[in-house]
Amino acid sequence: MRTAQQLFDESINHLRLQGKKSAGQIEWDGTVRCAYLADDGCKCAIGVFITAEAYLPELEGKTVKRLIDDKLLPDELHNELSPHLDLLRELQSAHDLVPVEEWEERFQMVAKKHNLIYSPKE
């Protein structure tokens, strides 16, 4: 079971390497919905924890809170992530709502709020 610090580090390091949002479906108004797993292979801040075997297209469009509340993830992953729901919601929000060029500032804020260590991007 990963700690909050390990989940935080894995998520932000993944996003840093990817360097862009995981874009999915385009809505009727032209907005792009973020995806746990995009067609181009990109993953969001939470999608990085979902293995290929655990991924289902039905997960898309649901918040991480809903994935956990409705037990839509495999038991082991559910049990690992559920104690860290507040952190995961903030990571999901950072990916989905914050421009990429502002991610680092948001990561720093999330780390401070959750008493985690923020290591600046190298």
Phi and psi in degrees as GROMACS dihedral restraints (atoms count N, CA, C in turn):
[ dihedral_restraints ]
;  ai    aj    ak    al  type     phi  dphi    fc
    3     4     5     6     1   -78.3    20    10
    4     5     6     7     1   147.0    20    10
    6     7     8     9     1   -80.6    20    10
    7     8     9    10     1   170.8    20    10
    9    10    11    12     1   -58.4    20    10
   10    11    12    13     1   -41.6    20    10
   12    13    14    15     1   -62.6    20    10
   13    14    15    16     1   -42.3    20    10
   15    16    17    18     1   -66.2    20    10
   16    17    18    19     1   -40.8    20    10
   18    19    20    21     1   -64.2    20    10
   19    20    21    22     1   -44.4    20    10
   21    22    23    24     1   -59.1    20    10
   22    23    24    25     1   -51.6    20    10
   24    25    26    27     1   -60.3    20    10
   25    26    27    28     1   -44.9    20    10
   27    28    29    30     1   -63.1    20    10
   28    29    30    31     1   -43.0    20    10
   30    31    32    33     1   -66.1    20    10
   31    32    33    34     1   -50.8    20    10
   33    34    35    36     1   -71.3    20    10
   34    35    36    37     1   -34.0    20    10
   36    37    38    39     1   -66.2    20    10
   37    38    39    40     1   -37.8    20    10
   39    40    41    42     1   -61.0    20    10
   40    41    42    43     1   -48.4    20    10
   42    43    44    45     1   -64.0    20    10
   43    44    45    46     1   -38.7    20    10
   45    46    47    48     1   -60.8    20    10
   46    47    48    49     1   -46.2    20    10
   48    49    50    51     1   -65.9    20    10
   49    50    51    52     1   -40.8    20    10
   51    52    53    54     1   -67.2    20    10
   52    53    54    55     1   -41.9    20    10
   54    55    56    57     1    72.3    20    10
   55    56    57    58     1    10.2    20    10
   57    58    59    60     1  -159.0    20    10
   58    59    60    61     1   165.6    20    10
   60    61    62    63     1   -75.0    20    10
   61    62    63    64     1   154.2    20    10
   63    64    65    66     1   -87.9    20    10
   64    65    66    67     1   101.0    20    10
   66    67    68    69     1   -95.5    20    10
   67    68    69    70     1   133.9    20    10
   69    70    71    72     1  -116.6    20    10
   70    71    72    73     1  -128.9    20    10
   72    73    74    75     1   -61.6    20    10
   73    74    75    76     1   142.1    20    10
   75    76    77    78     1   -96.3    20    10
   76    77    78    79     1   126.2    20    10
   78    79    80    81     1   -77.5    20    10
   79    80    81    82     1   168.9    20    10
   81    82    83    84     1   -57.3    20    10
   82    83    84    85     1   -29.5    20    10
   84    85    86    87     1   -92.5    20    10
   85    86    87    88     1     6.9    20    10
   87    88    89    90     1    92.8    20    10
   88    89    90    91     1    -7.7    20    10
   90    91    92    93     1   -74.3    20    10
   91    92    93    94     1   148.6    20    10
   93    94    95    96     1  -100.2    20    10
   94    95    96    97     1   126.3    20    10
   96    97    98    99     1   -83.7    20    10
   97    98    99   100     1   133.8    20    10
   99   100   101   102     1   -71.8    20    10
  100   101   102   103     1   155.9    20    10
  102   103   104   105     1  -129.0    20    10
  103   104   105   106     1   144.2    20    10
  105   106   107   108     1   -63.8    20    10
  106   107   108   109     1   -41.3    20    10
  108   109   110   111     1  -139.5    20    10
  109   110   111   112     1   113.7    20    10
  111   112   113   114     1   -86.4    20    10
  112   113   114   115     1   163.9    20    10
  114   115   116   117     1   -59.1    20    10
  115   116   117   118     1   -28.7    20    10
  117   118   119   120     1   -87.3    20    10
  118   119   120   121     1     6.6    20    10
  120   121   122   123     1    92.5    20    10
  121   122   123   124     1    -7.9    20    10
  123   124   125   126     1   -66.9    20    10
  124   125   126   127     1   150.6    20    10
  126   127   128   129     1  -128.0    20    10
  127   128   129   130     1   150.0    20    10
  129   130   131   132     1   -84.3    20    10
  130   131   132   133     1  -173.9    20    10
  132   133   134   135     1   -60.9    20    10
  133   134   135   136     1   -26.9    20    10
  135   136   137   138     1  -100.4    20    10
  136   137   138   139     1   -34.3    20    10
  138   139   140   141     1   -56.4    20    10
  139   140   141   142     1   -27.7    20    10
  141   142   143   144     1   -60.0    20    10
  142   143   144   145     1   -23.7    20    10
  144   145   146   147     1   -89.4    20    10
  145   146   147   148     1   -11.0    20    10
  147   148   149   150     1   -96.0    20    10
  148   149   150   151     1   114.2    20    10
  150   151   152   153     1   -71.3    20    10
  151   152   153   154     1   164.7    20    10
  153   154   155   156     1   -58.5    20    10
  154   155   156   157     1   -36.9    20    10
  156   157   158   159     1   -69.3    20    10
  157   158   159   160     1   -30.8    20    10
  159   160   161   162     1   -88.9    20    10
  160   161   162   163     1   -16.0    20    10
  162   163   164   165     1   -73.2    20    10
  163   164   165   166     1   135.3    20    10
  165   166   167   168     1  -133.6    20    10
  166   167   168   169     1   138.0    20    10
  168   169   170   171     1   -55.5    20    10
  169   170   171   172     1   -26.0    20    10
  171   172   173   174     1   -65.9    20    10
  172   173   174   175     1   -14.9    20    10
  174   175   176   177     1   -71.5    20    10
  175   176   177   178     1   -28.9    20    10
  177   178   179   180     1   -61.4    20    10
  178   179   180   181     1   143.4    20    10
  180   181   182   183     1    85.3    20    10
  181   182   183   184     1    -0.9    20    10
  183   184   185   186     1  -111.6    20    10
  184   185   186   187     1   143.1    20    10
  186   187   188   189     1   -73.7    20    10
  187   188   189   190     1   163.0    20    10
  189   190   191   192     1   -61.8    20    10
  190   191   192   193     1   -33.5    20    10
  192   193   194   195     1   -60.8    20    10
  193   194   195   196     1   -43.0    20    10
  195   196   197   198     1   -67.8    20    10
  196   197   198   199     1   -38.8    20    10
  198   199   200   201     1   -58.4    20    10
  199   200   201   202     1   -40.4    20    10
  201   202   203   204     1   -78.5    20    10
  202   203   204   205     1   -48.4    20    10
  204   205   206   207     1   -58.9    20    10
  205   206   207   208     1   -39.9    20    10
  207   208   209   210     1   -91.2    20    10
  208   209   210   211     1     4.2    20    10
  210   211   212   213     1    52.1    20    10
  211   212   213   214     1    51.7    20    10
  213   214   215   216     1   -90.1    20    10
  214   215   216   217     1    -4.4    20    10
  216   217   218   219     1  -103.4    20    10
  217   218   219   220     1   157.4    20    10
  219   220   221   222     1   -56.2    20    10
  220   221   222   223     1   148.9    20    10
  222   223   224   225     1   -51.4    20    10
  223   224   225   226     1   -45.5    20    10
  225   226   227   228     1   -62.2    20    10
  226   227   228   229     1   -44.7    20    10
  228   229   230   231     1   -68.6    20    10
  229   230   231   232     1   -42.0    20    10
  231   232   233   234     1   -55.8    20    10
  232   233   234   235     1   -48.9    20    10
  234   235   236   237     1   -64.9    20    10
  235   236   237   238     1   -32.3    20    10
  237   238   239   240     1   -75.0    20    10
  238   239   240   241     1   -40.9    20    10
  240   241   242   243     1   -84.9    20    10
  241   242   243   244     1   -33.4    20    10
  243   244   245   246     1   -57.3    20    10
  244   245   246   247     1   -35.8    20    10
  246   247   248   249     1   -67.5    20    10
  247   248   249   250     1   -13.3    20    10
  249   250   251   252     1  -113.9    20    10
  250   251   252   253     1    26.7    20    10
  252   253   254   255     1   -56.8    20    10
  253   254   255   256     1   -43.5    20    10
  255   256   257   258     1   -61.3    20    10
  256   257   258   259     1   -44.1    20    10
  258   259   260   261     1   -61.3    20    10
  259   260   261   262     1   -46.7    20    10
  261   262   263   264     1   -64.3    20    10
  262   263   264   265     1   -36.8    20    10
  264   265   266   267     1   -63.2    20    10
  265   266   267   268     1   -38.8    20    10
  267   268   269   270     1   -71.2    20    10
  268   269   270   271     1   -36.5    20    10
  270   271   272   273     1   -66.4    20    10
  271   272   273   274     1   -40.6    20    10
  273   274   275   276     1   -62.9    20    10
  274   275   276   277     1   -43.2    20    10
  276   277   278   279     1   -62.7    20    10
  277   278   279   280     1   -41.8    20    10
  279   280   281   282     1   -58.9    20    10
  280   281   282   283     1   -47.1    20    10
  282   283   284   285     1   -64.6    20    10
  283   284   285   286     1   -47.0    20    10
  285   286   287   288     1   -77.2    20    10
  286   287   288   289     1   -35.0    20    10
  288   289   290   291     1  -112.2    20    10
  289   290   291   292     1   -17.5    20    10
  291   292   293   294     1  -102.0    20    10
  292   293   294   295     1   133.3    20    10
  294   295   296   297     1   -58.3    20    10
  295   296   297   298     1   144.9    20    10
  297   298   299   300     1   -52.2    20    10
  298   299   300   301     1   -41.2    20    10
  300   301   302   303     1   -67.4    20    10
  301   302   303   304     1    -9.8    20    10
  303   304   305   306     1  -109.2    20    10
  304   305   306   307     1     4.8    20    10
  306   307   308   309     1   -57.9    20    10
  307   308   309   310     1   -46.1    20    10
  309   310   311   312     1   -59.0    20    10
  310   311   312   313     1   -41.6    20    10
  312   313   314   315     1   -61.9    20    10
  313   314   315   316     1   -41.9    20    10
  315   316   317   318     1   -68.6    20    10
  316   317   318   319     1   -40.9    20    10
  318   319   320   321     1   -57.8    20    10
  319   320   321   322     1   -41.3    20    10
  321   322   323   324     1   -63.2    20    10
  322   323   324   325     1   -41.8    20    10
  324   325   326   327     1   -65.0    20    10
  325   326   327   328     1   -42.5    20    10
  327   328   329   330     1   -63.6    20    10
  328   329   330   331     1   -44.4    20    10
  330   331   332   333     1   -59.5    20    10
  331   332   333   334     1   -45.9    20    10
  333   334   335   336     1   -62.0    20    10
  334   335   336   337     1   -45.5    20    10
  336   337   338   339     1   -60.9    20    10
  337   338   339   340     1   -34.7    20    10
  339   340   341   342     1  -103.0    20    10
  340   341   342   343     1    13.7    20    10
  342   343   344   345     1    55.6    20    10
  343   344   345   346     1    45.5    20    10
  345   346   347   348     1  -110.8    20    10
  346   347   348   349     1   163.0    20    10
  348   349   350   351     1   -89.5    20    10
  349   350   351   352     1   124.3    20    10
  351   352   353   354     1   -99.6    20    10
  352   353   354   355     1   122.8    20    10
  354   355   356   357     1  -106.9    20    10
  355   356   357   358     1   118.8    20    10
  357   358   359   360     1   -57.0    20    10
  358   359   360   361     1   152.2    20    10
  360   361   362   363     1   -62.2    20    10
  361   362   363   364     1   136.2    20    10
